[in-house]
Amino acid sequence: MSSPTAPPALTDVEKNQDSGIVDRVIQSYRPDGPFMVLRAKELAAIYRAYQLDPRTPDPAVFAVESLAHVLQDGITAMFDRLNLTSESVVLSVGEGNGAPSRLLAKLVGCRIVGVDISPLQIANAREVAPLHGVDHLVEYHQQNASALDLGDRRFDAAYFNETMCHWADKPSALRRTREHLKPKALLAFNDWTSGHRGTLNEAYHAVPSFRELYQPDIWRQISIEETTRLLEGAGFTVLAAEDLTDYTDRALKQRLKELELLPQRNEPTRRGVEYYRAMIATHGDYLRYGRFIAQAP
Ligand SMILES: C[S@@+](CC[C@H](N)C(=O)[O-])C[C@H]1O[C@@H](n2cnc3c(N)ncnc32)[C@H](O)[C@@H]1O
């Protein structure tokens, strides 16, 4: 029995209501932070210098503006699982700076509603959309995934890319996502899952180069098996749960090699090299990757 003076044990819900994590996540993805979030003006200058047309789905464009670990191929492979048409309306939770949704808008011509907890990321996504000529197809809202509320809107499909690993209250976020989907709609997501020694919260202490990249204690990674159970608990049928660790490890090492071989390193390239080196150092022990495909009831 606990002593009468001991504080009452926290319930799971109370443990998850850690408002500090929200602030630390927002700080981690700010434009002037160590994680590279480029503003529209900076992107436009890079595209001019390298004669890239951001209105195309050229992988070089995506590579400039996204640090998605699964790279463009891993994003399109996820989109391919959603059976989308130009008529689809897609929900993206954890939208970030919007790079995957802009790519989707260009590839399929569908509409996307992006939700993110960070006002900075939402502002950036709004600012960059016209550069890609997709501003008529994308719409953004600042919300926490666990309290997702877009009224009575129901979507044809949903996707999350590399974001659920931050969500403190995943059961609520998955339930809210399911409630915003049409019957039998598909959900696909790429996620950062836990490693053999724990999560990136542990890497913060164990891998010195990683410490520079993000705020402490912003990771809520779980295993592929736990993610599958949460999806089922939220009412989804799980159609696939795949381990993407080998693919992603090879892809990031290849990306790093390409950046290291560039004759001239501008600031984003220099930061990219540091970022990929530090992230690759966490692979296996503190970071693995998964892809999940699920269907709403
Ligand atoms: C690594 S970024 C990925 C962004 C985007 N999906 C992409 O692939 O480019 C993770 C994003 O998740 C967002 N995020 C973290 N926790 C969230 C939450 N509880 N609700 C909504 N968004 C969240 C962060 O603000 C950040 O923009």
The ligand as an ORCA input file, in Angstrom:
! r2SCAN-3c Opt
* xyz 0 1
  C       9.793     14.961    -38.770
  S       8.508     16.125    -39.005
  C       7.659     15.357    -40.369
  C       6.845     16.326    -41.138
  C       6.198     15.811    -42.427
  N       5.228     14.753    -42.175
  C       7.221     15.378    -43.423
  O       7.387     14.183    -43.662
  O       7.887     16.252    -43.984
  C       7.401     15.793    -37.627
  C       6.241     16.757    -37.539
  O       5.279     16.251    -36.605
  C       4.695     17.356    -35.940
  N       4.074     16.887    -34.685
  C       4.702     16.389    -33.598
  N       3.809     16.073    -32.636
  C       2.589     16.359    -33.135
  C       1.269     16.250    -32.610
  N       1.045     15.777    -31.373
  N       0.245     16.643    -33.386
  C       0.456     17.129    -34.639
  N       1.696     17.272    -35.172
  C       2.750     16.885    -34.445
  C       5.870     18.297    -35.724
  O       5.475     19.614    -35.435
  C       6.614     18.147    -37.053
  O       6.186     19.116    -37.957
*
